[in-house]
Amino acid sequence: MLEHRDGYVLDGFQRNLAQTEGLDFDAVIHLDVPDEALKQRLLARGRADDSEPVIQKRLRQHAADTKPLVDHYRDRGVLLEVDGNRPPDEITAELLRRLKNA
């Protein structure tokens, strides 16, 4: 069970508030990236299913699913909101600095 683990990272979990039951985290990271930047990144992948209408639908669904989780962890004081629209090395440096202080 997760409550008996230490020093791990979960990526993309939780997807809804029901999955937060019984789990406490020291830090939860939210990489904040504008929808337009996400759309351009997804279009650049060149996948057949990455059309603008499909991407817009995914982004709307993601926002609807994510907002309650972001609010939940912000209310608990463990949310680290990070500008994810920067070079990866800058994001990594900020995350490492902030996680050391979390």
C-alpha distances in whole Angstrom, upper triangle without the diagonal:
4,6,6,7,11,14,12,14,13,17,18,15,15,18,19,18,17,14,14,13,11,10,12,14,16,18,18,21,24,26,29,32,35,35,38,37,34,36,38,35,34,38,38,36,39,36,38,36,36,39,40,39,36,35,36,34,31,31,32,29,27,29,28,25,24,26,24,21,23,25,22,21,24,25,22,23,21,22,24,27,28,32,30,34,35,35,32,33,33,30,28,30,30,26,26,28,26,23,25,26,23
4,5,5,8,11,9,11,10,14,15,12,13,16,17,17,16,12,12,12,9,8,9,10,13,14,15,18,20,23,26,29,32,32,35,34,31,34,36,33,32,36,36,34,37,35,37,35,34,37,38,38,34,33,34,32,29,29,30,27,25,26,26,22,21,24,22,18,20,22,19,17,21,22,19,20,17,19,20,23,25,28,27,31,32,32,28,29,30,26,25,27,26,22,22,25,23,19,21,22,19
4,6,8,11,11,13,13,17,18,15,15,18,19,17,16,14,12,11,8,7,8,9,12,14,15,19,21,24,27,30,33,34,37,36,33,36,38,35,35,39,39,37,40,38,40,38,37,40,40,40,37,35,36,35,31,31,32,29,27,28,28,24,23,24,22,19,21,22,19,17,20,21,17,19,16,19,21,24,26,29,29,32,33,33,30,31,31,28,26,28,27,23,23,25,23,19,21,22,18
4,7,10,11,14,14,18,20,17,18,21,22,21,20,17,16,15,12,11,11,12,14,16,18,21,24,27,30,33,36,37,40,38,35,38,40,37,37,40,41,38,41,40,42,40,39,42,43,43,40,38,39,38,34,34,35,32,30,31,31,27,26,28,26,23,24,26,22,20,24,24,20,22,19,21,23,26,28,31,30,34,35,35,31,31,32,29,27,28,28,24,23,25,24,20,21,22,20
4,7,7,10,12,15,18,16,17,20,21,21,20,17,16,16,14,11,11,11,12,14,16,18,22,24,27,30,33,34,37,35,33,36,37,34,34,38,38,35,38,37,39,37,37,40,40,41,38,36,37,36,32,32,34,31,28,29,30,26,25,27,25,22,23,25,22,20,23,24,20,21,18,20,21,24,25,28,28,31,31,31,28,28,29,26,23,25,25,21,20,23,21,17,18,20,18
4,6,9,12,15,18,16,18,21,23,22,22,19,17,18,15,13,12,10,10,12,14,17,20,22,26,29,32,33,36,34,32,35,36,33,34,37,37,35,38,37,40,38,37,40,40,41,38,36,37,36,33,32,34,31,28,29,30,27,25,27,25,22,22,24,22,19,22,23,19,19,16,18,19,22,23,26,26,29,29,29,25,25,26,23,21,22,22,18,17,19,18,14,15,17,15
4,7,10,13,17,16,17,21,23,23,23,20,18,20,18,14,13,11,10,11,13,15,18,20,24,26,30,31,34,31,29,33,34,31,31,35,34,32,36,35,38,36,35,38,38,39,36,34,35,35,31,31,32,30,27,28,29,26,24,26,25,21,22,24,22,19,21,23,20,19,16,17,17,20,20,24,23,26,26,25,22,22,22,20,17,18,19,15,14,16,15,12,12,15,13
4,7,10,13,12,14,18,20,20,21,17,16,18,17,13,13,10,11,11,12,13,16,18,22,24,28,29,31,29,27,30,31,28,28,32,31,29,32,31,34,32,32,35,35,36,33,31,32,32,28,27,29,27,24,25,27,23,21,24,23,19,20,22,21,18,20,22,20,19,15,16,16,19,19,22,21,25,25,24,20,21,22,19,16,18,18,15,14,17,16,13,14,17,14
4,6,10,10,12,15,18,18,19,16,15,18,17,13,13,10,11,10,9,10,13,14,18,20,24,25,27,25,23,26,27,24,24,28,28,26,29,28,31,29,28,31,31,32,29,27,28,28,24,24,26,24,20,22,23,20,18,20,20,17,17,20,19,16,18,21,18,18,14,14,14,16,16,19,18,21,21,21,18,18,19,16,14,17,16,13,13,16,15,12,14,16,14
4,7,6,9,11,14,15,16,13,13,15,15,12,12,10,12,11,9,10,12,14,17,19,23,23,26,24,21,24,26,23,22,26,26,24,27,26,28,26,26,29,29,29,26,24,26,25,21,21,23,21,17,19,20,17,15,18,18,14,15,18,17,15,18,20,18,18,15,14,14,16,17,19,17,21,22,22,19,20,21,17,16,19,18,15,16,19,17,14,17,19,16
4,6,8,10,14,16,17,14,14,17,18,15,15,13,15,12,10,9,11,11,15,16,19,20,22,20,18,20,22,19,19,22,22,20,24,22,25,23,22,25,25,26,23,21,22,22,18,18,20,18,15,17,18,15,13,17,17,14,14,18,17,15,18,20,19,19,16,14,14,15,15,17,15,18,19,19,16,18,19,16,15,18,18,14,16,19,18,15,19,20,18
4,6,7,10,13,14,12,12,16,17,15,16,14,16,14,11,10,10,11,14,15,18,18,21,19,16,19,21,18,17,21,22,20,23,21,23,21,20,23,23,23,20,18,19,18,15,15,17,14,11,13,15,12,10,14,14,11,13,16,15,14,17,19,19,19,16,14,15,15,15,17,15,18,20,20,18,20,21,17,17,21,20,16,19,21,20,18,21,23,20
3,6,8,10,11,8,9,12,14,11,13,12,14,13,10,11,11,14,16,18,21,20,24,22,19,22,24,22,21,24,25,23,26,24,26,24,23,26,26,26,23,21,22,20,17,17,18,16,13,15,15,12,11,14,13,10,12,15,14,13,16,18,17,18,15,14,15,16,17,19,18,21,23,24,21,23,24,20,20,23,21,18,20,22,20,18,21,22,19
4,6,7,9,6,7,10,12,10,12,11,15,13,10,12,12,14,16,18,21,21,24,23,20,23,25,23,22,26,27,25,28,26,27,24,24,26,26,26,23,21,22,20,17,17,17,15,12,14,14,10,9,12,11,8,11,13,11,11,14,16,15,17,14,13,15,16,18,20,19,22,24,25,23,25,25,21,21,24,23,19,22,24,21,19,23,23,20
4,7,9,7,9,12,15,13,15,15,18,16,13,14,13,15,16,18,19,19,22,22,19,20,23,22,20,23,25,23,26,24,25,22,21,23,23,22,19,18,19,17,14,14,14,11,9,11,11,7,7,10,10,8,11,13,12,13,16,17,17,19,17,15,17,17,19,20,19,22,24,26,24,26,26,23,23,26,24,21,24,26,23,22,26,26,23
4,6,6,7,10,13,13,15,15,18,17,14,15,14,17,18,20,21,20,24,24,21,23,26,25,23,26,28,27,29,27,28,24,24,26,25,24,21,20,20,18,15,15,15,12,10,11,10,6,7,10,8,7,10,12,10,12,15,16,16,18,17,16,18,18,20,22,21,24,27,29,27,29,29,25,26,28,26,23,26,28,25,24,27,27,23
4,5,5,8,11,11,13,14,17,16,14,16,15,18,19,21,23,22,26,26,24,26,29,28,26,30,32,30,32,30,32,28,28,29,28,27,25,23,23,21,19,18,17,15,13,14,12,9,9,10,7,6,10,10,8,10,13,13,13,16,15,15,18,18,21,23,23,26,29,30,29,31,30,26,27,29,27,24,27,28,25,23,27,26,22
4,5,6,10,10,13,15,19,18,16,18,18,21,22,25,26,26,29,29,26,28,31,30,28,32,34,32,34,32,33,29,29,31,30,29,26,26,25,23,21,21,20,17,16,17,15,11,12,14,11,10,14,14,11,13,16,16,16,19,18,18,21,22,24,27,26,29,32,33,31,33,33,29,29,32,30,27,29,30,27,26,29,28,25
4,6,8,8,11,13,16,16,14,16,17,20,21,24,26,25,29,28,25,27,30,28,27,30,32,30,32,30,31,28,28,30,30,29,26,25,25,23,20,21,20,17,16,17,16,12,12,14,12,10,13,14,12,13,16,17,16,18,16,16,19,20,23,25,24,27,30,31,29,31,31,27,27,29,27,24,26,28,25,23,26,26,23
4,6,6,8,10,13,13,12,15,15,19,20,23,25,25,29,29,26,28,31,29,28,32,33,32,34,32,34,31,30,32,32,31,28,27,27,25,22,22,22,19,17,17,16,13,12,14,11,9,12,12,9,10,13,13,12,15,13,14,17,18,21,24,24,27,29,30,28,30,29,26,25,28,26,22,24,26,23,21,24,23,19
4,6,9,11,15,16,15,18,19,22,24,27,29,29,33,32,30,32,35,33,32,35,37,35,38,36,37,34,33,35,35,34,31,30,30,28,25,25,25,22,20,21,19,16,16,17,14,12,15,15,11,12,16,15,13,17,15,17,20,22,25,27,27,31,33,34,32,33,33,29,29,31,29,26,27,29,25,23,26,25,22
4,7,10,14,15,15,19,20,24,26,29,31,31,35,34,32,34,37,35,34,38,39,37,40,38,39,36,36,38,38,37,34,33,33,31,28,28,28,25,23,24,22,19,19,20,17,14,17,17,13,13,17,16,14,17,15,17,20,23,25,29,28,32,34,35,32,33,33,29,29,31,29,25,26,28,25,22,24,24,20
4,7,10,12,12,15,17,21,23,26,29,29,33,32,29,32,34,32,31,35,36,34,37,35,37,34,34,36,36,35,33,31,31,30,27,26,26,24,21,22,21,18,17,18,16,13,15,16,12,11,15,15,12,14,12,14,17,20,22,25,25,29,30,31,29,30,29,26,25,27,25,22,23,24,21,19,21,21,17
4,7,9,10,14,16,19,22,25,28,29,32,31,29,32,34,32,32,36,36,35,38,37,39,36,35,37,37,36,34,32,32,31,28,27,27,25,22,22,22,19,17,18,16,13,14,15,11,10,13,13,9,11,9,12,15,17,20,24,24,28,29,30,27,28,27,24,23,25,23,19,20,21,18,16,18,17,14
4,5,7,10,13,17,19,23,26,27,30,29,27,30,32,30,30,34,34,33,36,35,37,35,33,36,35,35,33,30,31,30,27,26,26,25,21,22,22,19,17,18,16,13,13,14,12,9,12,13,10,10,7,9,12,15,17,21,21,25,26,26,24,24,24,20,20,21,19,16,16,18,15,12,14,14,11
4,7,10,14,17,19,23,26,28,31,29,27,31,33,30,31,35,35,34,37,36,39,36,35,37,37,37,35,32,32,32,29,27,28,27,23,23,24,22,19,19,18,15,14,16,14,10,12,13,10,9,6,9,10,14,16,20,20,24,24,25,23,23,22,19,18,19,17,14,14,15,12,9,11,11,7
4,6,10,13,15,19,22,24,27,25,24,27,29,27,27,31,31,30,34,33,36,33,32,34,33,34,32,29,29,29,26,24,25,24,21,20,22,19,16,17,16,13,12,14,12,9,10,12,10,9,5,6,7,10,12,16,17,20,21,22,19,20,19,16,15,16,14,11,12,13,10,7,10,10,7
4,7,10,13,16,19,21,24,22,20,24,26,24,24,28,28,27,31,30,32,30,28,30,30,30,28,25,25,25,22,20,21,20,17,17,18,16,12,13,13,10,9,11,10,7,9,12,10,9,6,5,6,8,11,14,14,18,19,20,18,19,18,15,15,16,14,11,13,14,11,10,13,13,10
4,6,9,13,16,18,21,19,17,21,22,20,21,25,25,24,28,27,30,28,26,28,27,28,26,23,23,23,20,18,20,19,16,15,17,15,12,13,14,11,9,12,12,9,10,14,13,12,8,6,5,6,7,11,10,14,15,17,15,16,15,11,12,14,11,8,11,13,10,9,13,13,11
4,6,9,12,14,17,16,14,18,20,18,19,22,23,22,26,25,28,26,23,25,24,25,23,20,20,20,17,15,17,16,13,12,15,13,9,10,12,10,7,11,12,10,10,14,14,13,10,7,6,5,6,9,8,12,14,16,14,16,15,11,13,15,13,10,14,15,12,13,16,16,14
4,6,10,12,15,12,11,15,16,15,16,19,20,20,23,23,26,24,21,23,22,23,22,18,18,20,17,14,16,17,13,13,16,15,11,13,15,13,11,14,16,14,13,17,18,16,14,10,8,6,5,6,5,8,10,12,11,14,12,9,11,13,11,10,14,15,13,14,17,18,16
4,7,9,12,10,10,14,15,14,16,19,19,20,23,23,26,24,21,22,20,21,20,17,17,18,16,13,14,16,12,11,14,14,11,11,15,13,11,14,16,14,14,17,19,17,16,12,10,7,6,5,5,7,10,13,13,16,14,11,14,16,13,13,17,17,15,17,20,20,18
4,6,8,7,7,10,11,11,12,15,16,17,20,21,23,21,18,19,17,19,18,14,14,16,14,11,14,15,12,11,15,15,13,14,17,16,14,17,19,18,17,21,22,21,19,16,14,10,9,6,5,5,9,12,12,16,14,12,15,17,15,15,19,20,18,20,23,23,22
4,5,5,6,9,10,11,13,14,16,17,20,21,23,21,17,18,15,17,17,13,12,15,14,10,12,15,12,11,15,16,14,14,18,18,15,18,21,20,19,23,24,23,22,18,17,13,12,9,9,7,11,14,16,19,17,15,18,20,18,19,22,23,22,23,26,26,25
4,5,5,6,9,10,10,12,14,16,18,18,20,17,14,14,12,13,13,10,9,11,10,7,9,12,10,10,13,15,13,14,18,18,16,19,22,21,21,24,26,25,24,20,19,16,15,13,11,10,14,17,18,21,20,18,21,23,22,21,25,26,25,26,29,29,28
4,5,5,6,9,10,11,12,15,16,18,19,17,14,13,11,13,14,10,10,13,13,10,12,15,14,13,17,18,17,18,22,22,20,22,25,25,24,27,29,28,27,23,22,18,17,14,13,10,14,16,18,21,20,19,22,24,23,23,27,28,26,28,31,31,30
4,5,5,6,9,10,11,13,15,17,19,18,14,15,13,15,15,12,12,15,14,11,14,17,15,14,18,19,17,18,22,22,20,23,25,24,24,27,29,28,26,22,20,17,15,12,10,7,10,13,14,18,17,15,19,21,20,20,24,25,24,25,29,29,28
4,5,5,6,9,10,11,14,14,16,15,11,13,11,13,13,9,10,12,11,8,12,14,12,12,16,16,15,17,20,19,18,21,23,23,23,26,27,27,25,21,20,17,15,13,10,9,12,14,14,18,18,16,18,21,20,20,23,25,24,25,28,29,28
4,5,5,6,9,10,12,13,14,13,9,9,7,10,10,6,8,11,10,8,12,14,13,13,17,18,17,19,22,22,21,24,26,26,26,29,30,30,28,24,23,20,19,16,14,12,15,17,18,21,21,19,22,25,24,24,27,29,28,28,32,33,31
4,5,5,6,9,11,12,14,14,10,11,9,13,13,10,11,14,13,12,15,17,16,17,20,21,20,22,25,25,24,26,29,28,28,32,33,32,30,26,25,22,19,17,14,12,14,15,16,20,20,19,22,24,24,24,27,29,28,29,32,33,32
4,6,5,7,10,11,14,14,10,12,11,15,14,10,13,15,13,12,16,17,16,17,20,20,19,21,25,24,23,26,28,27,27,31,31,31,28,25,23,20,18,16,12,11,13,13,14,17,18,17,19,22,22,21,24,26,26,27,30,31,30
4,5,5,8,8,11,10,6,9,9,12,10,8,11,13,11,11,14,15,14,16,19,19,18,21,24,23,23,26,28,27,28,31,32,31,29,26,24,22,20,18,15,14,16,16,17,20,21,19,21,24,24,24,26,29,28,28,32,33,32
4,5,6,8,9,9,6,7,8,11,10,8,11,14,13,13,16,18,17,18,21,22,22,24,27,26,26,29,31,30,31,34,35,35,33,29,28,25,23,21,18,16,18,18,19,23,23,22,24,27,27,27,30,32,31,32,35,36,35
4,5,8,11,12,9,10,11,15,14,12,15,17,16,16,19,21,19,21,24,24,24,26,29,28,27,31,32,32,32,35,36,35,33,30,28,25,23,20,17,15,17,16,17,21,22,21,23,26,26,26,28,31,31,31,34,36,35
4,6,9,10,8,11,12,15,14,12,15,17,15,16,19,20,19,21,24,23,23,26,29,27,27,30,32,31,32,35,36,35,33,29,28,26,23,21,18,17,18,18,17,21,22,21,22,26,26,26,28,31,30,30,34,35,34
4,6,9,7,9,12,15,13,12,16,17,16,17,21,21,21,23,26,25,25,28,31,30,30,33,35,34,35,38,39,38,36,33,31,29,27,25,21,20,22,21,21,25,26,25,26,29,30,29,32,34,34,34,37,39,38
4,5,5,8,11,14,11,11,15,16,14,16,19,19,19,22,24,24,24,27,30,29,29,32,33,33,34,37,38,38,35,32,31,29,27,26,22,22,23,23,23,26,28,26,27,31,31,30,32,35,35,34,37,39,38
4,6,7,11,12,10,11,15,15,15,17,20,20,20,23,25,24,25,28,31,30,31,34,35,35,36,39,40,40,38,35,34,32,30,29,25,24,26,26,26,30,31,29,31,34,34,33,36,38,38,37,41,42,41
4,6,9,10,7,9,12,12,11,14,16,16,17,20,21,21,22,25,27,27,28,31,32,32,33,36,37,37,35,32,32,29,28,27,24,23,26,26,26,29,30,28,30,33,33,32,34,37,36,36,39,40,39
4,7,8,6,6,10,11,10,12,15,15,15,18,20,20,21,23,26,26,26,29,30,30,31,34,35,35,33,30,29,27,25,24,21,20,22,23,23,27,27,25,27,31,30,29,32,35,34,34,37,38,36
4,6,5,6,9,10,11,12,14,15,16,18,20,21,22,24,27,27,27,30,32,32,33,36,37,37,35,32,31,28,27,25,22,21,24,25,25,29,29,28,30,33,32,32,35,37,36,36,40,41,39
4,5,5,6,9,10,10,12,14,15,16,18,20,21,22,25,26,26,28,30,31,31,34,35,35,34,30,30,27,26,23,21,20,23,24,25,29,29,27,29,32,31,31,34,36,35,35,39,39,38
4,5,5,6,9,10,11,12,14,15,17,18,20,21,24,25,25,27,29,30,31,33,35,36,34,31,30,28,27,25,23,22,25,27,27,31,31,29,31,34,33,32,36,38,36,37,40,41,39
4,5,5,6,9,10,11,12,14,16,17,18,20,23,23,24,26,28,29,29,32,33,34,32,29,29,26,26,24,22,21,25,26,26,30,30,28,30,33,32,31,34,36,35,35,38,39,37
4,5,5,6,9,10,10,12,14,15,16,18,21,21,21,24,26,26,27,30,31,31,29,26,26,23,22,21,18,18,21,22,22,26,26,24,26,29,28,27,31,33,31,31,35,36,34
4,5,5,6,9,10,11,12,14,15,16,19,20,20,22,25,25,26,28,30,30,29,26,26,23,22,21,19,18,22,24,24,28,27,25,27,30,29,28,32,33,31,32,36,36,34
4,5,5,6,9,10,11,12,14,16,18,19,20,22,24,25,26,28,30,30,29,26,26,24,24,23,21,21,24,26,26,30,29,27,29,32,31,29,33,34,32,33,36,37,34
4,5,5,6,9,10,10,12,14,17,17,18,20,22,22,23,26,27,28,26,23,23,21,21,20,18,19,22,24,23,27,27,24,26,29,28,26,29,31,30,29,33,34,31
4,5,5,6,9,10,10,12,15,15,15,18,20,20,21,24,25,26,24,21,21,18,18,17,15,16,19,21,21,25,24,22,24,27,25,24,27,29,27,27,31,31,29
4,5,5,6,9,10,11,13,15,15,17,19,20,21,23,25,26,25,21,22,19,20,19,18,18,22,25,25,28,27,24,27,29,27,26,30,31,29,29,33,33,30
4,5,5,6,8,10,12,13,14,16,18,19,20,22,24,25,24,21,22,20,21,21,19,20,24,26,25,29,28,25,27,30,28,26,30,31,29,29,32,32,30
4,5,5,6,8,11,11,12,14,16,16,18,20,21,22,21,18,18,16,17,17,16,17,20,23,22,25,25,21,23,26,24,22,26,27,25,25,29,29,26
4,5,5,6,9,10,10,12,14,15,16,18,20,20,20,16,17,15,16,16,15,17,20,23,22,25,24,21,23,26,24,22,26,27,24,25,28,28,25
4,6,6,8,10,11,12,13,15,16,18,20,21,20,18,19,17,19,19,19,20,24,26,26,29,28,24,26,29,27,25,28,30,27,27,30,30,27
4,6,7,7,9,11,12,14,15,17,18,20,19,16,18,17,18,19,18,20,24,26,25,28,27,23,25,28,26,23,27,28,25,25,28,28,25
4,6,5,6,9,10,11,12,14,16,17,15,13,14,13,15,16,15,18,21,23,22,25,24,20,22,24,22,20,23,24,22,21,25,25,22
4,5,5,6,8,10,10,12,14,15,15,12,14,12,15,16,16,18,22,24,24,26,25,21,23,25,22,21,24,25,22,22,26,25,22
4,6,5,6,9,10,10,12,14,14,12,15,14,17,19,19,22,25,27,26,29,27,24,25,27,24,22,25,26,23,22,26,25,22
4,5,5,6,8,10,11,12,12,10,12,12,15,17,18,20,23,25,24,26,25,21,22,24,22,19,22,23,20,19,23,22,19
4,5,5,6,9,10,11,10,7,10,9,12,14,15,18,20,23,22,24,22,19,20,22,19,17,20,21,17,17,21,20,17
4,6,5,6,9,10,11,9,12,11,15,17,18,21,23,26,25,27,25,22,23,25,21,20,23,23,19,19,23,21,18
4,6,5,7,9,9,9,12,13,17,19,20,23,25,28,26,28,26,23,24,25,22,20,23,23,20,19,22,21,17
4,5,5,6,6,5,9,10,14,17,18,21,23,25,24,25,24,20,21,22,19,17,19,19,16,15,18,17,13
4,5,5,6,5,8,9,13,16,17,20,22,25,24,25,23,20,21,22,18,17,19,19,15,15,18,16,13
4,5,8,8,12,13,17,19,21,24,26,29,27,29,26,23,24,25,22,20,22,22,18,18,21,18,15
4,6,8,11,13,17,20,22,25,27,29,27,28,26,23,23,24,21,19,21,20,17,16,18,16,13
4,6,9,11,15,18,20,23,24,26,25,26,23,20,21,21,18,16,18,17,13,13,15,13,10
4,7,10,13,16,18,21,22,24,22,23,21,18,18,19,16,13,15,15,11,10,13,11,8
4,6,9,13,14,18,19,21,20,21,19,15,16,17,14,12,14,14,11,11,14,13,10
4,6,10,12,15,16,18,16,17,15,12,13,13,10,8,11,11,8,9,12,11,9
4,7,9,12,13,16,15,16,14,11,13,14,10,10,13,13,10,12,15,14,12
4,6,9,10,12,12,13,10,7,10,11,8,8,11,12,10,11,15,14,14
4,6,7,10,11,12,10,7,11,12,9,10,14,14,13,15,18,18,17
4,6,8,8,11,9,7,10,12,10,10,14,15,14,16,19,19,19
4,7,9,11,10,9,12,14,13,14,17,18,17,19,22,22,22
4,6,8,7,7,10,11,11,12,15,16,16,18,21,21,22
4,6,6,7,9,10,11,13,15,16,17,18,21,22,23
4,5,5,6,9,10,10,12,14,15,16,18,20,20
4,5,5,6,9,10,11,12,14,15,17,19,20
4,5,5,6,9,10,11,12,14,16,17,18
4,6,5,6,9,10,11,12,14,16,16
4,5,5,6,9,10,10,12,14,15
4,6,5,6,9,10,11,13,14
4,6,5,6,8,10,11,12
4,5,5,6,8,10,10
4,6,5,6,9,10
4,6,5,7,9
4,5,5,6
4,5,5
4,6
4
